[in-house]
């Protein structure tokens, strides 16, 4: 009888099948729980030298996060600089003013 190959009695799912299903359902839950961001980003143009560009790339790799981008690295750096007092910031900026 042609076309009846898929009617065999199904076997119980293996332990690996259960783990895969649990992983997939967990991922679905995490994705559904994410809140959409209302942040609006604007594009800016600025110049950096090749050394700084390579350093940013190295930081992306060292961060070991697939979602991190070059823009994220720059945002984190700027937000970190904003935590310094005016005197500390002046000292840091003078150190790198070339």
Secondary structure, 3 states (H helix, E strand, C coil): CCCCHHHCCCCCCCHHHHHHHHHHHHHHHHHHHCCCCCCCCCCCCCCCCHHHHHHHHHHHHHCCCCCCCHHHHHHHHHHHHCCCCHHHHHHHHHHHCC
